[in-house]
Amino acid sequence: MPSSHVLTELVIVLGTAALVTIVFYALRLPVVLGYIVAGLLIGPHVPIPLVADRELVHLLSELGVILLVFTIGLELRLSSVARLALTMGMTALFEVGFVVALGTLAARILGWPPTESLFAGALLGISSTMLVAKAFEARGWRGGFTELVFTLLVFEDLIAIVLLAILGTIASGANLSGTELAATVARLIGFLVLILAGGMFVVPRTIRWIAARARPETLLITALAVCFAFSALADAASYSVALGAFVAGVLVAESGKAHELQATVRPFRDVFAMIFFVSVGMSIDPFEIARELPIIAVFTVVVLIGKPLAVTLGLFLSGNGIRPAVRAGVSLAQIGELSFVIAGLAVQAGIARPALLAIAVGVSCLTALTTPWLVGRSEAIANAASAHLPRPLGTLVSFYEAWLGRLRAGNPATRQKLRRPVRWLLADAAFVFALAITAALTTTRVASWLYEAGLDRRASNVVFALVVIALAAPFLFGVVRRTALVARLLAQDVIPAATGLDLGRAPRRALMWMLELSIALAIGVPLAAITQVFVPGSLAVIVIALLVVAVATRRSIIDLEKHVRAGSEVILELLSRQRAEPLSDVETMLPGFANCASLRLAAASPAVGVSLADLDIRGRTGATVLAIARDRADLGGLATPSPLEPLLAGDILAVCGSHEAVAAARVLLVGAESTA
């Protein structure tokens, strides 16, 4: 390609993007949406003389994805990823499966064929790393819940690789056996282990050596060389270049020189990231999008509701707290770059309507518009959600966070007991997944073979389903049995069982149920997403299962609330008799009441005269006020006080929750250094 042509194309792309984003800044609209509009203006679908070369722009846009993911990797250390691997992996599996299942169901309701519905659901399942990174960077957010979000995005990308392998097989019409699926996952794990292990010996040492002996630009060049080298390795192994770039970023971060590199890499990343969004805009046919607006609106609602709900529930159940979970959920309410790949795969294979790509772009544009707004208000949304939980549910949330905080501290003896059942649980679940995927991909072929053997279509489906169920039954039984065992061991680690009168029975049962629910959702929801379009009657089974879960959860919440009310009376009595005593020993009397503290209000406290509802203690801290003891006997104490109850000087509040929640409540009520 002549150099003059390349320069002309760059002038068109950069100049148009600059002019459009100036307008968007003035209108206070998301700059990312401005890049997409710039791409629309210079694309082939709008009658404007300036038309850019789509192939060149697409090639440059891939550099944007690589550099963006590389800078995300620079902010994470291997220790952080390894620490969150199990919980984040299960959370990502659940939330991606939930949105895929919800999107597939929506497409089925719209009357789409089964396989096309599955592709429609899949393109809604993976969030956009680029959009989220730009939104966080615009606010200067780092660490804390942002690390949680980026780690979850990494595991989403890993799931996306396996998802693309399955969808590619469906699109090609070939069979994917359980053995081949296991081999695909094993190859992915082997590839990651190989480049991480090899890279750890070379990359951090090399970066430190060059940083000590060369100029900053040499360090930048070396880091970019590592980034593109690992991206090339991933591409050669038929994986996403973004995966290789992320691994490179993590390895460079292990050198301790990430901070110096972030400032120098950022300008390159911003330019090429802009070109990526321009490339997306160039693929938009506005007339086709206009024709598909009703479907785009339905799928956008699925993303804006389903993704926050799934991420919030998954992160909360895995022990990350209700407020960080809600913030992460609303921050991930968009679809990612993978959506265009999935839509293009289905269209090229002829199993989806040509408009599917336009639908994906339309949903991407709408969610790109809402993402900066949602991210900016994520903290307010999280506080409101926490504050407006019904009291019984809010009590469960506070106690659950405290219990999981105790679990995270770790008990070597419990870990030893868990090794064997966890391994068998993972093996049983893996076999069930492999069998479900194999059955889903071969159901049409086997049913046709049985029909040719003399059975009618309905009988063929029934026979095939019974055979699959018979094969899966022993492993499903193993999943159920070992899930219960793992949950029981973990719950007993937090709330040990007593030999006589077992006062911890209700909270232990609540914790066991929450842990069982977490594991069941992580396994069952992706399984439902895979099989619902291929198995007749699966929707009815899913609805029945959800009703059973809802009833069991409600019963567990009610039992815990009764236990907490009775315990609050005991705590109030304790505070009334021993007003100067802290509540550090209350758990010996009331098993399950973890991390309780007594906080005395001084006359100068800003909380005096303010109600619990106005203070919004639960919404702002996550802690629960169980009882209030008062100086004057005629005023009486309050167990499980009303949110409208105003606080008085001299009140002693019994507060329970995680260590972080109680510490935040202490600061809010009496000051950081004060104790009862």
C-alpha positions in Angstrom: 0.0 0.0 0.0 1.5 3.4 -1.0 2.6 5.5 2.0 0.6 8.5 0.6 -2.6 6.4 0.8 -1.9 5.4 4.4 -1.3 9.0 5.4 -4.5 10.1 3.7 -6.4 7.4 5.6 -4.9 8.5 8.9 -5.8 12.1 8.2 -9.4 11.1 7.5 -9.7 8.9 10.6 -7.9 11.2 13.1 -9.4 14.4 11.7 -13.0 13.2 11.7 -12.6 11.7 15.2 -11.1 14.9 16.6 -13.9 17.1 15.2 -16.7 14.8 16.3 -15.4 14.3 19.8 -15.0 18.1 20.3 -18.8 18.3 19.7 -19.4 15.4 22.1 -17.3 17.0 24.8 -19.3 20.2 24.4 -22.6 18.2 24.7 -21.2 16.2 27.6 -21.8 12.9 25.8 -19.5 9.9 26.1 -16.4 10.3 24.0 -16.5 6.6 23.0 -19.8 7.1 21.4 -18.3 10.1 19.5 -15.6 7.7 18.1 -18.4 5.4 16.9 -20.2 8.3 15.2 -17.0 9.3 13.6 -16.7 5.8 12.1 -20.2 5.9 10.9 -19.5 9.2 9.1 -16.5 7.9 7.2 -17.9 4.4 6.6 -19.3 3.1 3.4 -23.0 3.3 4.5 -23.3 7.1 4.8 -23.3 9.3 1.5 -20.3 11.5 2.6 -17.3 12.0 0.3 -14.8 11.0 3.0 -14.7 7.2 3.1 -11.8 5.4 4.9 -10.2 2.1 4.0 -12.0 -0.4 6.3 -9.2 -3.0 6.1 -6.6 -0.6 7.2 -8.7 0.8 10.0 -9.5 -2.7 11.2 -5.8 -3.6 11.2 -4.9 -0.6 13.2 -7.9 -1.1 15.6 -6.5 -4.5 16.6 -3.5 -2.7 18.0 -5.9 -0.7 20.2 -7.3 -3.8 21.7 -3.9 -5.2 22.3 -2.5 -2.1 24.0 -5.6 -1.6 26.1 -5.6 -5.1 27.5 -1.8 -4.8 28.0 -2.3 -1.8 30.2 -5.0 -3.6 32.2 -2.5 -6.4 32.8 0.0 -3.9 34.1 -2.4 -3.0 36.9 -2.7 -6.6 38.1 -0.2 -8.9 39.8 -0.2 -12.7 39.5 -0.8 -12.9 43.2 -4.1 -11.0 42.8 -5.3 -13.1 39.9 -4.3 -16.4 41.7 -6.0 -15.3 44.9 -9.3 -14.7 43.1 -9.0 -17.5 40.6 -11.5 -19.9 42.1 -14.2 -17.4 43.2 -13.9 -15.2 40.1 -13.9 -18.2 37.8 -17.1 -19.5 39.3 -18.6 -16.0 39.3 -17.8 -15.5 35.6 -19.1 -18.9 34.7 -22.4 -18.1 36.5 -22.9 -14.6 35.2 -22.0 -15.3 31.6 -24.2 -18.4 31.6 -27.1 -16.4 33.1 -27.0 -13.7 30.5 -26.6 -16.2 27.6 -29.6 -18.1 28.9 -31.6 -15.0 29.3 -30.7 -13.7 25.9 -31.4 -17.1 24.3 -34.8 -17.1 26.0 -35.6 -13.6 24.7 -34.7 -14.7 21.2 -36.9 -17.8 21.5 -39.8 -15.6 22.7 -39.3 -13.4 19.6 -39.7 -16.5 17.5 -36.1 -17.2 16.4 -34.9 -20.7 15.7 -33.0 -22.6 18.4 -29.5 -22.3 17.1 -29.9 -18.7 16.0 -31.3 -18.0 19.5 -28.2 -19.5 21.1 -25.9 -17.2 19.1 -28.0 -14.2 20.0 -27.7 -15.1 23.7 -24.0 -15.7 23.4 -23.3 -12.2 21.9 -24.9 -10.6 24.9 -22.8 -12.6 27.5 -19.3 -10.9 27.4 -18.7 -7.4 28.6 -16.5 -4.8 26.9 -13.0 -4.5 28.5 -12.3 -1.4 26.5 -15.5 0.5 27.4 -15.1 -0.3 31.1 -11.4 0.7 31.1 -12.2 4.0 29.4 -15.0 4.8 31.8 -12.8 4.0 34.9 -9.9 6.0 33.5 -12.1 9.0 32.9 -12.8 9.1 36.7 -9.3 8.2 37.8 -10.4 5.0 39.5 -7.9 2.4 40.5 -7.7 -0.4 42.9 -10.5 -1.5 45.1 -13.6 -2.7 43.2 -11.9 -1.8 39.8 -9.4 -4.6 40.4 -12.4 -6.9 41.0 -14.0 -5.8 37.8 -10.9 -6.3 35.7 -10.2 -9.7 37.2 -13.8 -10.8 36.3 -13.3 -9.5 32.8 -10.2 -11.6 32.4 -12.1 -14.8 33.3 -14.9 -13.7 31.0 -12.3 -13.6 28.2 -11.1 -17.1 29.1 -14.7 -18.4 29.0 -15.2 -16.6 25.7 -12.4 -18.6 24.2 -14.1 -21.9 25.1 -17.5 -20.4 24.1 -16.1 -19.5 20.6 -14.8 -23.1 20.2 -18.3 -24.5 20.9 -20.1 -22.0 18.8 -17.6 -22.5 15.9 -18.3 -26.2 16.0 -22.1 -25.5 15.9 -21.6 -23.1 13.0 -19.5 -25.6 11.0 -22.1 -28.4 11.6 -19.4 -30.8 12.9 -19.6 -32.9 16.0 -17.8 -31.8 19.2 -17.5 -34.7 21.6 -16.9 -34.4 25.3 -13.3 -35.6 24.7 -12.7 -32.9 22.2 -14.2 -30.2 24.5 -12.0 -31.4 27.4 -9.0 -31.3 25.0 -9.9 -27.7 24.1 -10.0 -26.6 27.7 -6.8 -28.6 28.5 -5.0 -26.9 25.6 -6.1 -23.5 26.8 -4.9 -24.2 30.4 -1.6 -25.7 29.1 -1.0 -22.7 26.9 -1.5 -20.3 29.8 0.7 -22.3 32.2 3.4 -22.6 29.6 3.6 -18.9 28.7 3.2 -17.8 32.3 5.8 -20.2 33.7 8.3 -19.4 30.9 7.6 -15.7 31.0 8.1 -15.5 34.7 11.7 -16.6 34.3 12.5 -14.1 31.5 10.2 -11.1 31.4 10.4 -9.5 34.9 14.2 -10.0 35.0 14.7 -8.5 31.6 12.5 -5.5 32.3 14.3 -4.8 35.6 17.7 -5.2 33.9 16.8 -2.7 31.2 15.2 -0.2 33.6 18.4 -0.1 35.6 20.7 0.4 32.5 18.8 2.2 29.8 16.8 5.3 29.0 13.0 5.3 29.6 12.2 5.0 25.8 14.3 1.8 25.7 12.2 0.4 28.5 9.0 1.4 26.7 10.2 -0.3 23.5 11.1 -3.4 25.3 7.7 -3.6 27.1 5.9 -3.1 23.8 8.0 -5.8 22.2 7.0 -8.2 25.0 3.3 -7.2 24.5 3.3 -7.9 20.8 5.4 -11.0 21.1 2.9 -12.6 23.5 0.0 -11.4 21.4 1.7 -13.1 18.4 2.1 -16.3 20.4 -1.5 -16.3 21.4 -2.6 -15.7 17.8 -0.3 -18.5 16.5 -1.9 -20.9 19.1 -5.4 -19.8 17.7 -6.3 -17.8 20.8 -7.3 -14.2 21.2 -4.4 -11.7 20.8 -6.0 -9.9 23.8 -5.2 -12.9 26.0 -1.6 -12.8 25.1 -1.4 -9.0 25.7 -3.0 -9.4 29.1 -0.5 -12.1 30.1 2.3 -9.9 28.9 1.0 -7.0 31.0 0.8 -9.2 34.1 4.4 -10.5 33.6 5.7 -6.9 33.1 3.9 -5.9 36.3 5.8 -8.5 38.2 9.0 -6.6 37.5 7.8 -3.7 39.7 8.1 -1.2 36.8 4.5 -1.0 35.8 4.0 2.5 37.2 6.7 4.0 35.0 5.4 2.2 31.9 1.7 3.1 32.3 2.3 6.8 31.7 4.4 6.2 28.6 2.1 3.5 27.1 -1.1 5.4 27.6 -0.8 7.9 24.6 -0.2 5.0 22.2 -3.1 3.1 23.7 -5.5 6.0 23.5 -4.8 6.6 19.8 -5.3 3.0 18.7 -8.2 2.5 21.1 -9.9 5.4 19.3 -9.3 3.7 16.0 -11.0 0.5 17.3 -14.2 2.4 18.0 -14.0 4.2 14.7 -13.8 0.7 13.1 -16.9 -0.4 14.9 -18.7 2.7 13.6 -17.6 2.0 10.1 -19.4 -1.3 10.2 -22.8 0.3 11.0 -25.5 0.4 8.3 -27.9 2.9 9.9 -30.8 1.9 7.8 -30.5 -1.8 8.8 -30.2 -0.8 12.4 -33.3 1.3 12.1 -35.2 -1.7 10.7 -34.1 -3.8 13.7 -34.7 -1.2 16.4 -37.4 -3.3 18.3 -35.1 -6.3 18.6 -32.2 -4.1 19.5 -34.3 -2.5 22.3 -35.3 -6.0 23.6 -31.7 -7.2 23.7 -30.5 -3.9 25.2 -33.0 -4.4 28.1 -31.7 -7.9 28.6 -28.1 -6.6 28.9 -29.0 -3.6 31.1 -31.0 -5.8 33.5 -29.6 -9.2 33.2 -25.9 -8.4 33.4 -26.0 -6.2 36.6 -28.3 -8.8 38.2 -26.0 -11.7 37.3 -22.8 -10.0 38.2 -24.2 -8.7 41.5 -25.5 -12.0 42.6 -22.4 -13.9 41.5 -20.0 -11.5 43.3 -22.1 -11.3 46.4 -22.4 -15.1 46.7 -18.6 -15.5 46.2 -18.0 -13.2 49.2 -17.3 -9.7 47.8 -19.9 -7.7 49.6 -23.2 -6.3 48.4 -21.9 -2.8 47.5 -18.8 -3.8 45.5 -21.0 -6.4 43.8 -23.6 -3.9 42.8 -21.0 -1.4 41.6 -19.3 -4.1 39.5 -22.7 -5.2 38.1 -23.8 -1.9 36.8 -20.3 -1.2 35.5 -20.4 -4.3 33.3 -23.8 -3.6 31.7 -22.6 -3.6 28.1 -21.5 -6.0 25.4 -17.9 -6.4 24.2 -15.8 -6.7 21.1 -16.4 -10.5 21.1 -20.1 -9.9 20.3 -19.2 -8.8 16.7 -17.0 -11.9 16.3 -19.9 -14.2 17.4 -22.5 -12.4 15.2 -20.1 -12.6 12.2 -19.5 -16.3 12.8 -23.2 -17.0 12.8 -23.9 -14.9 9.7 -21.0 -16.4 7.7 -22.2 -19.9 8.5 -25.7 -19.1 7.3 -27.4 -20.1 10.5 -28.4 -16.5 11.5 -30.0 -13.6 9.7 -27.6 -11.1 8.1 -29.0 -8.4 10.4 -27.6 -10.1 13.5 -24.3 -8.1 13.1 -26.3 -4.9 12.8 -28.2 -5.9 15.9 -25.0 -6.5 17.8 -23.7 -3.1 16.8 -26.9 -1.4 17.8 -26.9 -3.0 21.2 -23.2 -2.1 21.6 -23.9 1.6 20.7 -26.8 1.9 23.2 -24.9 0.2 26.0 -21.8 2.3 25.2 -24.0 5.3 25.7 -25.3 4.1 29.1 -22.0 2.7 30.5 -20.3 6.0 31.5 -23.6 7.1 33.2 -23.9 3.8 35.1 -20.3 3.8 36.1 -20.4 7.3 37.3 -23.5 6.6 39.5 -22.4 3.1 40.5 -21.6 4.1 44.1 -25.0 5.8 44.6 -26.8 2.9 43.0 -25.0 0.4 45.3 -25.7 2.5 48.4 -29.4 2.7 47.5 -29.6 -1.0 46.8 -28.0 -1.8 50.1 -30.2 0.6 52.1 -33.5 -0.5 50.6 -33.0 -4.3 51.2 -35.9 -5.7 53.3 -34.7 -6.0 56.9 -34.6 -9.9 56.9 -32.6 -9.9 53.7 -30.4 -7.1 54.8 -29.6 -9.1 58.0 -28.7 -12.1 56.0 -26.4 -10.0 53.8 -24.6 -8.5 56.8 -24.1 -11.8 58.4 -23.1 -13.6 55.2 -20.4 -11.0 54.5 -19.1 -11.5 58.1 -19.1 -15.3 57.7 -17.3 -15.3 54.4 -14.7 -12.8 55.9 -14.0 -15.5 58.5 -13.7 -18.1 55.7 -11.2 -16.0 53.8 -9.0 -16.0 56.9 -8.5 -19.7 56.2 -8.1 -22.8 58.3 -5.4 -25.3 57.2 -7.3 -28.2 58.7 -10.5 -27.3 56.8 -8.5 -26.8 53.6 -7.1 -30.3 54.0 -10.5 -31.8 54.4 -11.8 -30.0 51.4 -9.2 -31.1 48.9 -10.7 -34.5 48.0 -14.4 -33.5 47.8 -13.6 -30.4 45.8 -11.5 -32.4 43.3 -14.3 -34.9 42.8 -16.9 -32.1 42.6 -15.0 -30.5 39.8 -14.5 -33.8 38.0 -18.2 -34.7 38.2 -19.2 -31.2 37.1 -16.8 -31.3 34.1 -18.2 -34.7 33.0 -21.8 -33.4 33.2 -20.8 -30.3 31.2 -19.1 -32.4 28.5 -22.0 -34.8 28.3 -24.5 -31.9 28.1 -22.6 -30.2 25.3 -22.1 -33.4 23.4 -25.8 -34.3 23.7 -26.9 -30.8 22.7 -24.7 -30.8 19.6 -25.7 -34.4 18.5 -29.4 -34.4 19.5 -30.7 -33.7 16.0 -28.4 -36.3 14.4 -29.2 -39.0 16.9 -32.9 -38.3 16.8 -32.8 -38.6 13.0 -31.0 -42.0 13.2 -33.6 -43.3 15.7 -36.3 -42.0 13.4 -34.8 -43.9 10.5 -34.7 -47.0 12.8 -38.5 -46.9 13.1 -39.3 -44.5 16.0 -41.3 -41.4 15.4 -39.7 -37.9 16.1 -41.2 -37.5 19.6 -40.3 -41.0 20.7 -36.8 -40.5 19.3 -36.2 -37.3 21.4 -37.6 -39.0 24.5 -35.4 -42.1 24.1 -32.3 -39.9 23.5 -33.1 -37.7 26.5 -33.6 -40.8 28.8 -30.2 -42.2 27.7 -28.4 -38.9 28.4 -30.1 -38.6 31.8 -29.2 -42.2 32.7 -25.5 -41.5 31.7 -25.5 -38.2 33.6 -27.4 -39.4 36.7 -24.4 -40.9 38.7 -22.4 -37.7 38.1 -25.3 -35.4 38.9 -25.7 -37.3 42.2 -22.0 -36.9 42.9 -22.3 -33.1 42.3 -25.3 -32.8 44.7 -23.6 -35.0 47.4 -20.2 -33.3 47.2 -21.8 -29.8 47.0 -23.6 -30.5 50.3 -20.4 -31.9 51.8 -18.3 -28.9 50.8 -20.9 -26.5 52.1 -21.2 -28.4 55.4 -17.4 -28.4 56.0 -17.2 -24.7 55.3 -20.2 -23.8 57.4 -18.9 -25.8 60.4 -15.5 -24.1 60.1 -17.3 -20.7 60.6 -20.0 -21.9 63.1 -18.9 -25.1 64.8 -21.6 -27.5 65.9 -22.2 -28.0 69.6 -22.6 -31.4 71.3 -25.5 -30.3 73.5 -27.9 -27.5 72.8 -26.9 -26.2 69.3 -27.6 -22.5 69.3 -25.7 -22.1 66.0 -28.0 -24.4 64.1 -30.1 -21.7 62.3 -27.1 -19.5 61.2 -25.2 -22.6 60.2 -28.1 -23.8 58.1 -28.4 -20.4 56.5 -24.7 -20.3 55.6 -24.8 -23.9 54.3 -27.7 -23.0 52.1 -26.0 -19.9 50.7 -22.9 -21.9 49.9 -24.9 -24.7 48.3 -26.8 -22.1 46.3 -23.5 -20.5 45.1 -22.0 -23.8 43.9 -25.3 -24.9 42.3 -25.7 -21.7 40.4 -22.1 -21.7 39.2 -22.8 -25.2 37.7 -26.5 -25.2 36.9 -26.9 -21.9 35.2 -24.2 -22.4 32.5 -25.6 -25.9 32.0 -29.1 -24.5 31.4 -27.6 -21.9 29.0 -26.1 -24.7 26.9 -29.0 -27.1 26.9 -32.2 -25.0 27.0 -32.6 -24.6 23.2 -31.9 -28.3 22.5 -33.8 -30.1 25.3 -37.6 -30.0 25.0 -39.3 -28.9 28.3 -36.0 -27.5 29.7 -37.7 -24.1 30.3 -40.3 -25.7 32.5 -37.6 -27.5 34.5 -35.7 -24.2 34.9 -38.8 -22.4 36.2 -39.6 -25.2 38.7 -36.0 -25.2 39.9 -36.1 -21.4 40.4 -39.3 -21.7 42.4 -37.8 -24.4 44.6 -34.7 -22.1 45.2 -36.9 -19.1 46.0 -38.9 -21.1 48.5 -35.9 -22.6 50.2 -34.1 -19.2 50.3 -37.1 -17.5 51.8 -37.4 -20.2 54.5 -33.7 -19.8 55.3 -34.0 -16.1 55.6 -37.0 -16.3 57.9 -35.2 -18.9 60.2 -32.2 -16.7 60.4 -34.2 -13.6 61.1 -36.0 -15.3 64.0 -32.6 -16.4 65.4 -31.2 -12.9 65.1 -34.3 -11.4 66.8 -33.8 -13.8 69.8 -30.1 -13.1 69.8 -30.7 -9.3 69.8 -32.7 -9.7 73.0 -29.7 -11.5 74.6 -27.3 -8.8 73.4 -29.5 -6.0 74.7 -29.6 -7.7 78.1 -25.8 -8.1 78.0 -25.3 -4.4 77.2 -27.8 -3.3 79.9 -25.9 -5.3 82.6 -22.3 -4.6 81.5 -22.4 -1.3 79.7 -18.7 -0.9 79.5 -18.0 -4.3 78.1 -17.4 -4.8 74.4 -19.1 -7.6 72.5 -16.0 -9.5 71.5 -17.1 -12.6 73.4 -20.7 -12.6 72.3 -20.1 -15.3 69.7 -19.3 -17.8 72.5 -22.9 -17.3 73.7 -24.5 -16.8 70.3 -22.7 -18.8 67.6 -22.9 -17.2 64.2 -23.0 -13.6 65.6 -19.5 -12.8 64.1 -17.7 -9.5 64.3 -20.1 -7.8 66.7 -19.1 -4.5 68.4 -20.6 -2.1 70.8 -20.4 1.6 69.9 -21.3 4.4 72.4 -22.6 7.7 71.2 -21.0 10.8 72.8 -23.0 14.0 73.2 -21.0 15.6 70.4 -21.7 12.8 67.9 -23.4 14.0 64.7 -25.5 10.8 64.9 -27.4 12.1 68.0 -31.0 13.0 67.2 -30.8 11.3 63.8 -32.7 8.2 62.9 -31.1 4.9 61.7 -33.0 5.4 58.4 -31.6 8.9 57.9 -28.1 7.8 58.8 -28.5 4.9 56.3 -26.0 2.8 58.2 -26.6 -0.4 56.3 -26.5 1.4 52.9 -23.3 3.3 53.7 -21.4 0.7 55.6 -23.1 -2.7 55.2 -23.4 -3.2 59.0 -26.6 -4.1 60.9 -27.7 -2.5 64.2 -29.0 -5.3 66.3 -29.8 -3.5 69.6 -29.6 -0.1 71.4 -29.0 0.1 75.1 -29.9 3.5 76.8 -28.7 5.2 79.9 -32.1 6.1 81.3 -34.1 3.1 82.5 -37.4 4.8 81.7 -36.5 5.0 78.0 -35.8 1.3 77.8 -33.6 -0.6 75.4 -34.4 -1.6 71.9 -33.7 -5.0 70.3 -34.0 -5.0 66.5 -34.7 -1.3 66.6 -37.0 0.4 64.1 -35.2 2.3 61.3 -37.2 5.4 62.3 -35.8 5.4 65.9 -33.8 8.5 66.7 -30.5 8.0 68.5 -29.7 9.7 71.8 -26.5 10.7 73.5 -25.2 7.9 75.6 -26.8 5.2 73.5 -24.8 2.0 73.0 -25.3 0.3 69.7 -24.7 -3.3 69.1 -23.4 -3.5 65.5 -22.6 -6.7 63.5 -21.2 -7.3 60.0 -17.9 -7.8 58.3 -14.7 -6.3 59.8 -14.8 -3.6 57.1 -18.5 -2.8 57.7 -18.1 -2.5 61.5 -15.1 -0.3 61.1 -17.0 2.0 58.7 -20.0 2.1 61.1 -17.6 3.0 63.9 -16.3 6.0 61.9 -19.8 7.1 60.9 -21.2 6.9 64.4 -18.5 7.7 66.9 -15.2 8.4 65.2 -12.3 6.2 64.1 -10.7 5.9 67.6 -13.8 5.5 69.7 -15.0 2.3 71.3 -17.7 1.5 73.8 
